Amino acid sequence: MTRSFTLTLSCPNRTGIVRAVSAYLFENGCDIGEHQQFDDPVRGRLFLRTRVTADHEVDLAQTARGFEPVAADFGMDYRFSPHRNARMVVMVSKLGHCLNDLIYRWRAGILGGDIVAVVSNHQDLRPMAEAAGLPFVHVPVTKDTKPEAEARLLELVDAYEAELVVLARYMQVLSDRTCKALHGRAINIHHSFLPGFKGARPYHQAYERGVKLVGATAHYVTPDLDEGPIIEQEVTRIDHTYEPHTLQAVGRDAEALALARAVRWHCERRVLLNGDSTVVFR
């Protein structure tokens, strides 16, 4: 039971959608506190996010079932989500800038969700996680143990009842099977030099080429490596005075900021998938 929830939906665009949604909510004694919509003229679809409150306890499962005739009439993909912090597992390797930023925002109450555990293939960031009072689970990964390690990861996601997995510079490529198991609920971050500067020392490669922009991309995880639907990007203009280590510092700031925004927007149900892209209601 809840007094506040969010309705998100997408469907082929036609007249009468907003009227039908508003009428259903009104008939169920609900009040619209925030409403955003986007009509995609290229794909011919409508995307909607509505924050709803009520002066009585609402059975959300029953409300969702009652909405089915409306959804069927308009061909809607929809979801009713209770207003509460999403639970997330953060995965890391050795670099701690993104984890540190997420922990700060979580403890400040501005992340939009709750970190419930930190999982890593290395031990380096255990002190950071445990200093924040978070469980730290070491799941080592080798070429031979990768399937078992990923199975353990999915077990942990279930055990911690995590709604979101955040790859905060987790330097392992997830298998297609794991990507599909986490479809729509795993977010990754990478620097902006992909696919141009692949492999080791991308900032040194960028320095040698005289790049003028440094940035980062936060996206959903898919079997296509680093090519999932983009949620957020951050960019900083730089010049010839930036050395490789300063480029790296700027890049890590961009990574932390883009990832934090993507995580918060996802937790607040502001991100809707639109094919290989996203609609983000900020």
N, C-alpha and C positions, 0 to 999 in steps of 0.2 A: 504494500500500500504506500502511496506517496501523494504529496500535495503539489509536486512540481515535476515536470518532465519535458522532454524535447521530442518533437515529431520532425523527422527528416524524410524526404521523399523525392523521387524523380519519376517522370513519366513523359510520354509524348505530349507535346504542348497542344492545347485546345482551350476554348473558352469554358468557363464554369468551374475550373479546378479550385481556385482559391475560395470561391463561394461555397463549394461543396465541403471543403475542409473546415472552413469557418462555421458553417451551419452544424456540422457534426460536433465540433467542440462545444459550441453554444448549447446544443441540445443535451450535452453531457455535463453541463454546469461548469465548464472550463472557461478561463479567461486568457486571452493572448497577451503575453507580456512583451514579447519581441518577435518580429517577423521579418524574414529576409527571403527573397526569391530571385532567381535568375532565369531568364528565357534565353536559351541558346539558339540563335537564329540559324546557325550552321547545321547543327544536329537535330534541330526541331524538337528539343526536349526542355522541360521545365524542371528546375531544381528548387527545393523549398526547405527552409529550416524555420520552425516555429517553436518558441519557448512558451510553455503553457503552465499556468498555475490554477489552483482550485481552492475554494474555501472549505473543502471536505476531503477525506481520504479517497484516493482513486485507486481502484484495482486496475493496474496497468495492463495486465494480460487480458482481462475482460474488455477493457477499452480498445485494445488492439484487435481483438476478435470482432468487436462490433463495427470496426472500421473496414473490415474486409469487403463488404458490398461496394463501398465507395471506391476502394482501391481497385477492385475488379472492373468497375465501370470505366475507370480512366487508365487502366493498365499500369498501376503504380508499383514501384519498388519502394517500400516504406519501412520505417522502424520507429517504435516508441521507446525512448530511453529515459530511465529515471534520472533525476538530478542528483548525482553523487559523484565523488571522485573515482576515476577509473584506476584500477590496480595495474601496475606495470613492473615488469622485470627488465632491468638494464643489463646489457651484455657488453663487456669491455675486453680489451687485451692488455696493452701496456701503457698507452697514452691516456692520461687522466683528465684532460681539460674539459671534455664534454661531460664526463661523470661528475666532476667537481661542480660545474655550472648547474647541472640538473639537481644535484643534492641541495645546493644553495636555494634554488627556486622552490624546490619541494618543501624545505624547512621554512621558507618565507611564506608559504601558502599561495604561491603565484604560478605553480606549474600546471594546475588544472587536474592533477592526478596524484596518486600516492605510489612512491617507489616501495616495493615490498621485498625485493631481493636484488642482489648484484651477482651475475654469473660471469666467470672469466676462464679463459684457457691458460691464464698465467696467474701467479700469486702477487704480482707487483702492486695491485691496487686494493689488496685486502685491507691494509691499514686505513685507507681513505673511507672505504665502505663501513668498516667496523667502528671507526670514529664517529660516524653518523648514526650508529645504532642499527645498521642494516645487516641482514644475513648475507654472508659472502660464500658462494659455492664455487669451488674450483673444479672445472670439468676440462681436464687436459685433452688436447686433440692432436692426433698424429694421422698420417695417411692411412694407416691400418685400422685405427680406432674411430675414424670419423663417423661411420654409421651409428656406433654405440653412443658416441658423444652427442650426436643430434637427437637420438632417442631419449637420452637423459635430459636434454634441454626441453623437449616437449613434455616430459614427465614433470619437470619443474614448473613449467608454465601452468600445467593442470593443478599441481600441488599447491601453488601459490594463488590459484584462481585469477591469473593475470589476464586482463583484457587486451593488453598491449605489450609488445616486446620492442625495446629500443636498442638498436645496435649503435652504441656510442663509441665509434671507432673500434668495433670488434673486427679483427683482422683475419677472419676466416670466411670463406665463401660457403654459404648454405646450399645444400643440395636442392634439386628441384622438388623433391618430396617434401622437405621441410618448408620451403617457400610456399608451396601450395597449402600445407597445413596451417600456415600463419597468414594466409591471404587476407589482406585488408586490415591486419592488426600487427604489423611489424614495420617499423620505420628505420631507415638507414641514413647515414650522413657521409658524404664524401667531398673532397676538395673539388674546385671547379675545373681543374686541369684535365679531368677525364673527358673524352677519350684521348685528347691530344698528347698528354704526357703520362704514359702508363708506367707501371713498375716502380722501382726504387727511386728515391730522391727526386720526386716530382718538382719540388720547389727549386732545386738546383737546375733542373731542366728548364724551368720557367725563367729563372734568372739568366741562363745562357741565351734564351730567346728574347729577352727584353720585354716580358709581358707588362701590360699596363693596367690590368685588372686582376684582383685576387678575390675569390669567392668560395661559396660552398652551396651544395644542393642537398636538401632533405627530401626523401621520397619513400614511397612504399616499396617493400621488398617483393620482388618477383623472380621467377627463374631466369629472366634476362638480366644478367649482372649489371647493376648500377643503371638500369634503364626503366625502373618502375615509375608509376605516375608521380609527378613532382608535386610536392606540397608547398615548399618554400625555398627561396634562394636568397642569399645575402652576398653583396659585392662591395669591394672597396677599391677605389682608384689608387694606383701607386705609380712610382716613376723610377728613373735610373739610379736613384740614391739608395734604393732598397737592396740589401744584400740577402743571400739565401736564408739566413737565420731570422732576419726581420720579415721577410716574405712569409716564412713559416709561422711566425707569431701572429701576423695579420690574418693568415689563413685559419689558424686555430680559433681566433676570436670569431671569425665568420662562421666556422663550423658550429661552435657552441651556440651562437645566436640563432642560426637557421634551424638547428635541431630543437632548441627549446620552443621556438614558435610553433614548429610542426607538431610537437608533442602536445602542447597546450591546445592548439586548435583541434587536434584529433580528439583529445579528452573532452573537449566542450562540444563535440559532435558538430563541428563547423566544416568538416571536410567530407565532400561527397564525390565518389568516383564518377568520372565522365569518360567512359572508354579508357584510353590510355592516358588520360589527363585527369585533373581534379577541378572541382568547384570549391572554393574556400570562402565561406562567409565570415569575414573578419569582424 
